[in-house]
Amino acid sequence: MKILVTGSAGFIGSYVAHALLDGGHEVVGVDNFNDYYPVALKDARHRRLEAREGYRGARLDLAERAGMAALFKEHGFDRVCHLAAQAGVRYSLENPFAYEQSNLAGHLNVLECCRHHEISRLVYASSSSVYGGNQKVPFSESDPVDHPVSLYAATKKANELMAHSYTHLYGVQTIGLRFFTVYGPWGRPDMAYWLFTEAMLQGKSIKVFNQGDMKRDFTYIDDIVLGVTAALFADGLEPYEIFNLGNNQPERLMDLIGYLGDALGIEPQMDMLPMQPGDVPITFADITQAQAKLGYQPTTNLQDGLARFIEWFKTWNVAE
């Protein structure tokens, strides 16, 4: 198939693009290379993809209607994997309009292009953040998600509602994936595991929010990619679907810090701080639906996944 991957210079998008190329598909990647985190990392991911046969990359903002329409018209995509978004919960408190442009206008433009070019299936990234401050765990796709605690979460919930309307009105099959704290090599520098590793190697203290009393369902990138590719190709899916993609095993933040310290051979220095606005104390994915319909089964535990990240982190900038 010929598949469009948005956010192809991003963390998850670049991995998915490589996996699709490995499967013999033709991939067109789109990214706007914004500077939310260092562009050099996005450029490095992009160069690795451009070196591969069957890949073509485009620098384009999803909200550019004419540019996106031309791209869809030129390529005649079979499927669309929409992973581009303005990420980050805390950043959404400071820069709300970046989320309006990327997560709302960009998502709407993707939906419109899929509608007008009769795309058979759209798979898009949602987020575990839609569960907000829900007390019931694990989080199930059938749980109410009407109380987001950050603008980022609100835009992701809006994405699901927008997708539902396009499925209902125009018959576009839309598959939403709620990702749970994805980590690994080539990851995002704004995430805790990266920030902690960087600080420890520089001999600096790390900021530990909510006095360390937090749990996250950390999910290794390779496991996420298997879920995304299954969502693109699985048979028997409904016209509109939502799936949790997590590890189904929340881990204490203090255990994450301990694993990093052990792997680096460094005793962490910690600044214990209160909970940040927009954060939640726990995320925990019920993956029953993804197991049943996508054959999704994560296999990487946090200790092994962090060891792989650290091995990469110590060498990537030198290698690239």
Secondary structure, 3 states (H helix, E strand, C coil): CEEEEECCCCHHHHHHHHHHHHCCCEEEEEECCCCCCCHHHHHHHHHHHHCCCCEEEEECCCCCHHHHHHHHHHHCCCEEEECCCCCCCCHHHHCHHHHHHHHHHHHHHHHHHHHHCCCCEEEEEEEHHHHCCCCCCCECCCCCCCCCCCHHHHHHHHHHHHHHHHHHHHCCCEEEEEECCEECCCCCCCCHHHHHHHHHHCCCCEEEHHHHCCEECCEEHHHHHHHHHHHHHCCCCCCEEEEEECCCCCEEHHHHHHHHHHHHCCCCCEEECCCCCCCCCECCECCHHHHHHHCCCCCCCHHHHHHHHHHHHCCHHHHC
